[in-house]
Amino acid sequence: MHRSPRAALLVVAALASAAQTADSNKVVFRALGETTIQQRLNAVPRKLADRVATLESIFREAGCDGGRFREQSVPGSKAPNLICALAGDSDSEIIVGGHLDSIELGMGAVDDWSGAVLLPSLYQSLENTPRYHRFVFVAFAV
């Protein structure tokens, strides 16, 4: 499976513009290599439980662990929401999400593994930059 990570890099750049501090016009983010993004896209598992485990592992690999990462149970779902948060300088919050489930007949690689697996990359690109807003990255179970 080969997908161009260019779209993912554009989303990282767009979100990074929101990460600027209140008194700065400078956009600050750390660019991730295409290889990292491509490997994460290619790691798409078929089974829901494997998706949850793989995505949690990628979040932790990206540095989202400890008090920044949590699971949220979802009534009626076999999987939890996976949530990773980055503090900002204000109470203002930006929520970025993608769903990690898929249909039985396909891999759901585009809809929506690509969106869910982008979340740890966005986290990683913004983790060590000044942020005015709090960012909450959510991989929704459904």
N, C-alpha and C positions, 0 to 999 in steps of 0.2 A: 504494500500500500504506500503510495507516494503522494503527498500533498505539499504544496508550496506553503512555507511558513510566512510568506510575505504578508498575507492578510492578518495573521496573528501579530506580526510586528507592527502593523499599522494600528491595530487596536491598542497595543501597549503604548504606542506613541500618543494616541488620542487620550487615553486615560491618564497618562503621565502629565498631560497639560492641566488636568484637574488637580494634580498633586502639588502644584506650586504653592509656596507659602503666600499668605495674605498680602505681604508687602513686596512681593517679587513678581516680575513678569517672566522670569527665567523658568523654563520647563526643565525639570530635573528627573531623570530616571536612568536606570542602568539597563542597557541593551543586552538582551540574551542572544546567544549564538543560534543560528539556524539549526545546527545539529541538535542542540538541547530540545528545541521546540519540535523538531521532526521526530526525535526519539519518543517524546511524550505522546505525540499524535499516533505513532505506530504501536504504542503499548495498549491499544484498545482490546479489552477482553470481551468475550461474548456474554458470559453469565453476570448477572447483577451483583452478586456477592463479590465476585472477582473485580468488578469495576470499582466497587466501594473500597476494597482493600488496595487496589492499584492506585486509585486517586489519593487515598489517605497517605500512602507511601510517597507519592510524588509531592504532596503538600509538605510532608516532613522533610524530604530531600531538598525542597526549596527553602527550608528554614522556618516553616510555619509549624511550630510545636508548642509544647507547654501550655500556657494560658491563652495563647492566640488561636489555638485549634480546639474545636469541639464537635461532637456529633449531636444532632437533634432528632429525637424520634419523631416519626410521622405516622399518625393514625392511619391504619389501612395499608401501609406500605411495608414491604419486607426489608427495605433499606432506610437508613437515616439520611437526613440532610447533613452534608459536611460543611462546616463553617470555619472560616479563617478571617481574623480581623487584624487590621493595622490601625493603631491609634493615630490621631491627628491633633493639631493644635486647637481645634474648635469642637463644638458639639455637632457640627454639620456632618452628615453621613452620606456616603455614596455606596449603594449596594450593587454589586456586579454578580450576575448569576448565569448558570447554565444547568440543564438537567442531565443527570447521568444514567437514566434508564434508557432502554431501547425496546424495540418491538421484537417479538420472537423470530420473525422471518429473516431479519437482517442483523448486521453488526451494529447499526446505529452509530457508525464511525463519524459521519457528518452530522447527523441529528441524534444526539448532540454530544458525542464524545469530544468533538473538536472544541465545543464551547466549554464543557466541564474541565477538560484538561488544560485549557488556556488559563484558568483561574490561578493555579499555582505559579504559572509563569508571570502573570500580572503581579501577583504578590511579590515574587522574587525581584521583579524589576523596580518596584516601589519601596521595598523594605528599608533600604538604607538611604532614603532621600527625605528631605523635609516635606511634610504634608500639612496642609491646612485642614483638609477633610479627613474624617475617619473612613477607612475603606473596609467593607465587609464583603468577602468573597464567599458565595454560597453555591455549592453543587447540590441542586435540588433532587430529591429522590424521585419525584414524579412531576 
